[in-house]
């Protein structure tokens, strides 16, 4: 396998010096905006076409663009934003949804936006921010041209529909990629704000912090200045989790009540890896559910194997921070009651895009075949999701 050579793994990569007059930030945001908006428009057109072709009424489809993408968890986030966590009108297991996105939805709603439109706007802006940092990441560490490829792998990931819908994945990615970008350059105080965004968006932020700790260890710089900066940056990034835990302690009597809501609302709780695999296998190859659910469970198994493969790839590259972040995430998913939403969660594992960009850097054919496959799956995901069926 041809992989672009990287700097020594115990040294933080030095950024490529920009050419005279060139602004890395401007270039990165311009590329991210073009690719995010371009792919988004294409996938929305796919959704609208499917709504027309698969409509069960005469004439044009009755759903608008926003209604098509405001499925499943979208309305649940909106209810938390409108009513909070304790109101009877909110989902009874709402604390499973971390508070940053509902807070932003509420802020946008104060300016006259509907919750659904606000969610899609936040997802779009967050995707552009995430894409800009991903572009810079790949260009500086892998080589020229890799940024665009990594961007495309994110924007056309098989579960990219969750970057369009009013979900928290895009917000998490914006924080996670930026936090790791600064960490890789030893700018640990800069990790605080984007890290806090990721932690406030999803429970997976805890796994991000775990990865950042291992990234610090990888850099092997134990000077007092670096230790203090890393401790301050990572510690500040953890503050949203602490604040949320204190809030839950006050209103629910349990600082980790979101674990209870995960168990009672989605039947997910910690179990052994063998039990989790066995349960998922029985669901995937049994006869207890409709065909679409059997297919979904089988995809969960495939995604789990692919996710473990990426963790092994990062370990082989001695990318301890990447491996810790992805490994902790996969470990949690594969020790749950059953495998559930693994393909969706893999969208948040941004090192995947960097590893793939390095793998395709020297062979255009790899890039073309990979992108063709992921684009088809992304389009399929948009159709399934916007027609009201669950897509991973």
Backbone torsions as a table, in degrees:
resi	resn	phi	psi	omega
1	UNK	NA	127.3	-179.6
2	UNK	-85.3	121.6	178.1
3	UNK	-130.4	135.8	-179.6
4	UNK	-62.8	136.8	179.7
5	UNK	-63.8	145.3	-178.9
6	UNK	-118.0	162.3	174.5
7	UNK	-62.2	161.5	177.6
8	UNK	-51.2	139.2	-169.6
9	UNK	-72.1	-14.6	179.0
10	UNK	-97.1	15.0	179.0
11	UNK	-127.3	133.2	177.8
12	UNK	-65.2	127.9	-177.1
13	UNK	-59.1	137.6	176.2
14	UNK	-88.1	134.0	179.4
15	UNK	-62.3	148.3	173.6
16	UNK	-69.7	132.0	-178.8
17	UNK	-68.0	127.8	178.8
18	UNK	-69.0	149.6	179.0
19	UNK	-70.1	159.6	-177.1
20	UNK	-54.6	134.2	176.8
21	UNK	79.1	-0.2	-176.5
22	UNK	-98.5	128.7	177.9
23	UNK	-101.8	115.2	-180.0
24	UNK	-61.3	-41.7	-178.6
25	UNK	-62.8	-45.7	-178.6
26	UNK	-62.9	-44.7	179.6
27	UNK	-63.2	-44.1	-177.5
28	UNK	-64.4	-45.4	-179.4
29	UNK	-69.4	-33.6	177.3
30	UNK	-65.7	-46.0	178.7
31	UNK	-63.8	-43.4	-179.4
32	UNK	-63.4	-41.8	-179.9
33	UNK	-63.4	-44.6	-179.5
34	UNK	-61.9	-47.3	-175.5
35	UNK	-73.3	-43.6	-179.8
36	UNK	-62.7	-48.6	-178.5
37	UNK	-68.9	-39.7	-179.8
38	UNK	-62.7	-49.0	179.8
39	UNK	-68.8	-34.0	179.5
40	UNK	-64.9	-44.5	178.4
41	UNK	-61.4	-43.3	-179.9
42	UNK	-61.6	-44.4	-178.6
43	UNK	-71.0	-33.1	175.4
44	UNK	-65.9	-38.7	176.6
45	UNK	-63.4	-37.6	175.2
46	UNK	-60.5	-44.8	-180.0
47	UNK	-62.2	-44.0	-179.2
48	UNK	-66.7	-39.9	177.7
49	UNK	-62.6	-43.4	178.6
50	UNK	-64.0	-38.8	179.2
51	UNK	-61.7	-36.7	177.3
52	UNK	-72.8	-50.4	-174.1
53	UNK	-68.4	-31.0	-176.6
54	UNK	-103.4	9.0	179.8
55	UNK	-65.9	144.1	179.3
56	UNK	-101.2	18.4	176.8
57	UNK	-127.2	167.1	176.4
58	UNK	-81.2	151.2	177.4
59	UNK	83.2	-168.1	-176.6
60	UNK	-68.4	159.6	178.2
61	UNK	-63.5	144.4	-176.3
62	UNK	-80.0	-22.8	-176.3
63	UNK	-80.5	140.9	170.2
64	UNK	-86.5	176.2	-177.8
65	UNK	-59.0	-46.4	-177.1
66	UNK	-63.0	-44.7	-179.6
67	UNK	-62.3	-35.5	-179.8
68	UNK	-61.2	-39.5	-175.1
69	UNK	-94.7	-9.7	-179.4
70	UNK	-88.2	69.5	-175.6
71	UNK	-115.0	159.6	170.8
72	UNK	53.7	-107.5	-173.6
73	UNK	-74.4	-17.7	-178.3
74	UNK	-54.1	-54.5	177.5
75	UNK	-62.6	-28.4	178.5
76	UNK	-67.9	-42.7	174.8
77	UNK	-59.6	-41.3	-178.5
78	UNK	-63.1	-39.2	-179.7
79	UNK	-67.5	-38.4	175.6
80	UNK	-62.6	-42.5	179.2
81	UNK	-61.4	-39.1	-175.4
82	UNK	-81.5	-40.7	-171.2
83	UNK	-114.3	-11.4	-176.1
84	UNK	85.6	-172.3	-174.8
85	UNK	-88.7	-19.5	-171.6
86	UNK	-105.7	-9.9	-179.2
87	UNK	-69.6	144.2	-179.1
88	UNK	-65.8	-19.7	179.3
89	UNK	-79.2	-12.0	176.6
90	UNK	-85.9	154.1	176.0
91	UNK	-53.8	135.0	-176.1
92	UNK	-64.2	-14.2	179.7
93	UNK	-116.2	33.9	-170.8
94	UNK	-69.0	-21.1	-176.6
95	UNK	-67.6	-10.4	173.8
96	UNK	-65.5	-19.9	178.6
97	UNK	-95.2	119.3	-176.7
98	UNK	-69.4	158.3	-161.6
99	UNK	-83.1	-15.2	-171.0
100	UNK	-63.8	-46.9	179.7
101	UNK	-62.3	-46.8	176.1
102	UNK	-57.4	-37.0	178.2
103	UNK	-64.8	-42.1	178.4
104	UNK	-67.5	-39.5	176.9
105	UNK	-59.7	-42.7	179.5
106	UNK	-63.9	-39.1	178.9
107	UNK	-65.1	-44.2	178.6
108	UNK	-64.7	-38.9	-178.7
109	UNK	-63.0	-30.6	178.6
110	UNK	-64.2	-21.3	178.1
111	UNK	-97.2	11.2	173.2
112	UNK	100.0	1.1	178.5
113	UNK	-82.1	143.8	170.1
114	UNK	-69.1	158.2	-178.3
115	UNK	-62.7	-38.5	-178.6
116	UNK	-67.3	-45.7	178.2
117	UNK	-63.6	-41.4	178.0
118	UNK	-59.3	-42.8	179.8
119	UNK	-62.6	-40.3	179.8
120	UNK	-71.8	-34.2	175.8
121	UNK	-66.2	-44.0	178.0
122	UNK	-61.6	-41.7	178.7
123	UNK	-63.0	-38.8	-179.5
124	UNK	-68.1	-49.7	179.8
125	UNK	-62.4	-42.8	179.5
126	UNK	-63.2	-38.5	178.1
127	UNK	-63.7	-38.2	178.9
128	UNK	-67.4	-43.8	177.6
129	UNK	-62.2	-47.1	178.2
130	UNK	-59.3	-43.2	-179.3
131	UNK	-65.4	-37.2	179.6
132	UNK	-64.3	-44.8	178.3
133	UNK	-68.5	-36.7	177.5
134	UNK	-64.2	-41.3	177.9
135	UNK	-58.8	-49.8	-179.7
136	UNK	-63.0	-41.5	178.6
137	UNK	-53.2	-54.9	-175.0
138	UNK	-68.8	-42.5	-179.7
139	UNK	-61.1	-40.9	-175.7
140	UNK	-79.3	-33.7	-174.1
141	UNK	-100.6	-24.2	-177.6
142	UNK	-108.0	-45.4	179.0
143	UNK	144.8	164.8	-177.5
144	UNK	-59.8	134.2	-178.7
145	UNK	95.8	-18.1	-177.9
146	UNK	-76.2	-25.3	-179.6
147	UNK	-61.8	-44.2	179.9
148	UNK	-64.2	-38.4	179.3
149	UNK	-66.0	-46.5	179.0
150	UNK	-60.0	-40.4	177.8
151	UNK	-59.5	-45.7	-180.0
152	UNK	-64.5	-37.5	179.0
153	UNK	-64.6	-33.8	176.7
154	UNK	-73.9	-48.8	-174.5
155	UNK	-67.3	-24.9	179.9
156	UNK	-119.1	30.7	174.2
157	UNK	-63.6	149.5	-177.5
158	UNK	-52.9	-28.9	178.4
159	UNK	-109.0	31.5	-178.2
160	UNK	-65.7	-12.3	176.5
161	UNK	-56.3	-27.8	-179.5
162	UNK	-77.4	-5.7	170.8
163	UNK	-88.3	-12.1	179.2
164	UNK	-100.6	-43.0	-178.5
165	UNK	-66.3	159.5	179.8
166	UNK	-75.0	64.9	179.6
167	UNK	-114.5	177.6	-175.5
168	UNK	-98.0	0.2	-177.3
169	UNK	-60.7	-45.3	-178.0
170	UNK	-64.6	-41.2	178.6
171	UNK	-62.2	-43.1	177.7
172	UNK	-61.2	-46.7	-178.9
173	UNK	-61.5	-39.5	178.8
174	UNK	-58.0	-43.4	179.1
175	UNK	-73.7	-43.1	-174.5
176	UNK	-66.1	-46.2	-177.4
177	UNK	-66.9	-42.8	179.0
178	UNK	-63.4	-41.5	-180.0
179	UNK	-61.5	-45.6	-180.0
180	UNK	-69.5	-34.4	178.3
181	UNK	-58.2	-48.1	-179.9
182	UNK	-70.5	-36.5	179.2
183	UNK	-62.1	-41.5	-178.7
184	UNK	-63.2	-23.9	-179.6
185	UNK	-99.3	9.7	177.0
186	UNK	72.8	14.6	-179.5
187	UNK	-96.2	71.1	-166.8
188	UNK	-70.3	-30.7	177.8
189	UNK	-66.2	-28.7	178.8
190	UNK	-72.4	-12.4	179.6
191	UNK	-71.0	-25.1	-168.0
192	UNK	-58.0	-54.9	-173.6
193	UNK	-68.4	-53.1	178.9
194	UNK	-63.2	-34.5	176.7
195	UNK	-62.7	-40.2	178.1
196	UNK	-65.4	-35.2	176.2
197	UNK	-61.3	-45.7	-179.9
198	UNK	-64.4	-44.5	-178.4
199	UNK	-66.4	-38.2	179.2
200	UNK	-73.0	-15.5	-176.5
201	UNK	-88.3	-40.0	-172.7
202	UNK	-150.6	154.2	175.7
203	UNK	-61.8	-25.3	178.5
204	UNK	-60.5	-14.3	175.1
205	UNK	-58.8	-29.6	176.6
206	UNK	-62.7	-39.0	177.7
207	UNK	-69.1	-32.6	175.8
208	UNK	-62.6	-44.3	178.2
209	UNK	-60.3	-40.3	177.2
210	UNK	-59.4	-43.7	178.2
211	UNK	-65.5	-37.4	179.2
212	UNK	-64.9	-37.7	176.5
213	UNK	-60.7	-44.3	179.2
214	UNK	-69.1	-30.3	175.0
215	UNK	-64.4	-40.1	176.7
216	UNK	-62.3	-43.5	178.6
217	UNK	-62.0	-40.8	-179.9
218	UNK	-59.3	-37.1	-177.1
219	UNK	-72.1	-21.5	171.5
220	UNK	57.2	40.0	175.7
221	UNK	-115.0	101.5	-173.2
222	UNK	-105.3	24.2	174.8
223	UNK	-64.8	152.9	-176.8
224	UNK	-57.7	-40.5	-178.2
225	UNK	-61.6	-44.8	-178.9
226	UNK	-69.6	-40.2	179.9
227	UNK	-62.5	-43.1	179.5
228	UNK	-66.6	-42.1	-179.4
229	UNK	-64.9	-44.2	-179.9
230	UNK	-65.5	-41.4	179.1
231	UNK	-62.5	-41.9	-179.7
232	UNK	-67.4	-44.5	-178.4
233	UNK	-64.8	-48.6	-179.2
234	UNK	-69.8	-39.0	178.5
235	UNK	-62.2	-42.8	178.5
236	UNK	-65.8	-35.8	178.5
237	UNK	-63.4	-27.0	-179.1
238	UNK	-81.4	-8.1	-174.3
239	UNK	-59.6	-39.6	178.1
240	UNK	-59.0	-37.5	178.0
241	UNK	-65.6	-40.8	178.7
242	UNK	-64.5	-44.0	-180.0
243	UNK	-63.5	-41.5	179.5
244	UNK	-65.6	-40.5	178.5
245	UNK	-62.8	-40.9	178.6
246	UNK	-65.4	-39.7	177.5
247	UNK	-62.0	-46.4	-179.8
248	UNK	-65.5	-35.2	176.8
249	UNK	-61.3	-38.1	-178.4
250	UNK	-72.4	-43.0	-173.5
251	UNK	-95.4	-22.8	-177.6
252	UNK	-117.5	-13.6	-178.3
253	UNK	80.5	7.4	-178.7
254	UNK	-145.5	116.4	-177.8
255	UNK	-65.2	-17.5	-179.2
256	UNK	-117.4	38.7	-177.6
257	UNK	-62.6	-22.3	179.9
258	UNK	-62.8	-25.1	174.1
259	UNK	-66.9	-39.1	179.2
260	UNK	-64.0	-43.5	179.7
261	UNK	-68.1	-31.2	173.8
262	UNK	-63.8	-40.2	-178.9
263	UNK	-71.3	-46.3	-174.7
264	UNK	-80.2	-29.7	-178.3
265	UNK	-89.8	-33.6	-175.5
266	UNK	-125.5	7.9	176.3
267	UNK	56.3	35.5	-179.6
268	UNK	-112.8	122.2	174.8
269	UNK	-149.7	164.4	-176.8
270	UNK	-64.2	135.3	174.6
271	UNK	-147.9	172.4	-179.8
272	UNK	-70.1	152.5	-178.3
273	UNK	-62.3	-33.9	179.2
274	UNK	-68.5	-43.8	178.6
275	UNK	-62.1	-42.1	179.6
276	UNK	-63.0	-45.4	179.5
277	UNK	-64.8	-44.0	-178.9
278	UNK	-61.9	-44.8	-180.0
279	UNK	-62.1	-43.4	-179.9
280	UNK	-66.3	-39.8	178.9
281	UNK	-62.1	-42.4	179.0
282	UNK	-63.2	-39.8	178.2
283	UNK	-68.5	-36.8	-176.0
284	UNK	-73.2	-31.7	-173.7
285	UNK	-122.0	16.3	174.9
286	UNK	-93.2	-165.9	-180.0
287	UNK	-128.3	29.6	-174.9
288	UNK	-91.9	-2.6	-176.2
289	UNK	-143.1	170.4	178.5
290	UNK	-68.4	164.7	-174.4
291	UNK	-58.5	-40.5	-177.1
292	UNK	-64.7	-34.2	177.5
293	UNK	-73.7	-37.8	175.4
294	UNK	-58.9	-42.8	179.2
295	UNK	-63.8	-41.0	-179.8
296	UNK	-63.2	-41.9	178.7
297	UNK	-64.2	-36.3	178.8
298	UNK	-67.5	-37.2	176.5
299	UNK	-64.6	-34.6	176.6
300	UNK	-59.0	-42.6	179.5
301	UNK	-64.7	-43.1	178.3
302	UNK	-63.0	-45.0	-179.4
303	UNK	-62.6	-38.5	178.6
304	UNK	-61.4	-43.9	179.1
305	UNK	-63.6	-41.4	179.2
306	UNK	-66.2	-42.0	179.1
307	UNK	-61.4	-43.6	176.5
308	UNK	-62.2	-37.1	177.4
309	UNK	-61.3	-40.5	177.9
310	UNK	-67.7	-36.4	176.0
311	UNK	-62.3	-44.4	178.4
312	UNK	-62.7	-38.6	177.9
313	UNK	-60.9	-46.2	179.1
314	UNK	-63.7	-39.1	177.8
315	UNK	-64.0	-41.0	178.7
316	UNK	-61.9	-35.7	178.5
317	UNK	-80.2	-1.9	-176.5
318	UNK	59.5	34.8	174.6
319	UNK	-92.7	80.1	-170.4
320	UNK	-65.2	-35.9	179.1
321	UNK	-65.1	-47.1	177.5
322	UNK	-59.8	-47.0	-176.5
323	UNK	-63.4	-39.5	-179.5
324	UNK	-66.5	-44.6	179.1
325	UNK	-62.1	-52.1	-178.2
326	UNK	-69.5	-39.2	-178.5
327	UNK	-65.2	-41.4	178.6
328	UNK	-65.1	-40.1	179.1
329	UNK	-64.3	-48.5	179.7
330	UNK	-65.0	-36.8	178.9
331	UNK	-61.8	-41.6	178.3
332	UNK	-65.8	-41.0	-178.8
333	UNK	-67.5	-31.4	-175.2
334	UNK	-96.7	6.8	172.0
335	UNK	-123.5	24.2	173.9
336	UNK	-89.6	176.9	-179.9
337	UNK	-50.8	-42.3	175.6
338	UNK	-153.9	169.2	176.2
339	UNK	-74.3	123.4	-177.4
340	UNK	-149.3	126.4	178.7
341	UNK	66.6	24.3	177.1
342	UNK	-64.0	-44.8	177.4
343	UNK	-59.1	-38.3	178.3
344	UNK	-66.5	-43.5	-179.5
345	UNK	-65.8	-31.0	179.6
346	UNK	-64.8	-23.3	174.4
347	UNK	-57.4	-32.1	-178.4
348	UNK	-82.8	-9.5	-178.5
349	UNK	-86.8	77.2	-171.7
350	UNK	-60.6	-26.5	176.9
351	UNK	-56.9	-22.1	176.7
352	UNK	-57.4	-43.1	-177.6
353	UNK	-66.8	-36.0	179.1
354	UNK	-71.8	-41.5	178.2
355	UNK	-62.9	-42.5	179.1
356	UNK	-67.7	-38.5	178.4
357	UNK	-63.2	-37.0	175.5
358	UNK	-68.2	-37.7	-178.7
359	UNK	-67.9	-34.5	-177.4
360	UNK	-94.5	-0.7	-171.4
361	UNK	-59.8	-35.5	-174.9
362	UNK	-102.1	-4.0	-179.0
363	UNK	-134.0	105.1	-179.2
364	UNK	-61.4	-32.1	-177.8
365	UNK	-63.3	-36.4	177.1
366	UNK	-61.3	-45.3	-179.9
367	UNK	-61.2	-45.2	-176.7
368	UNK	-65.0	-45.8	-179.9
369	UNK	-66.1	-42.4	-179.0
370	UNK	-63.8	-45.3	-178.0
371	UNK	-67.1	-37.8	177.8
372	UNK	-61.4	-42.5	-179.0
373	UNK	-67.6	-46.3	-177.2
374	UNK	-69.1	-34.5	179.4
375	UNK	-64.1	-40.8	178.0
376	UNK	-63.2	-44.6	-179.9
377	UNK	-66.7	-37.2	177.4
378	UNK	-63.5	-42.9	178.2
379	UNK	-63.8	-41.3	177.3
380	UNK	-61.1	-42.4	179.3
381	UNK	-61.3	-40.6	178.2
382	UNK	-62.4	-43.7	180.0
383	UNK	-62.6	-48.9	-177.1
384	UNK	-62.8	-48.0	-176.4
385	UNK	-64.4	-46.6	-175.9
386	UNK	-74.4	-14.9	173.3
387	UNK	-87.6	5.8	173.3
388	UNK	92.4	2.8	177.3
389	UNK	-91.8	155.3	179.3
390	UNK	-76.8	132.4	177.9
391	UNK	-119.8	85.4	173.7
392	UNK	55.6	NA	NA
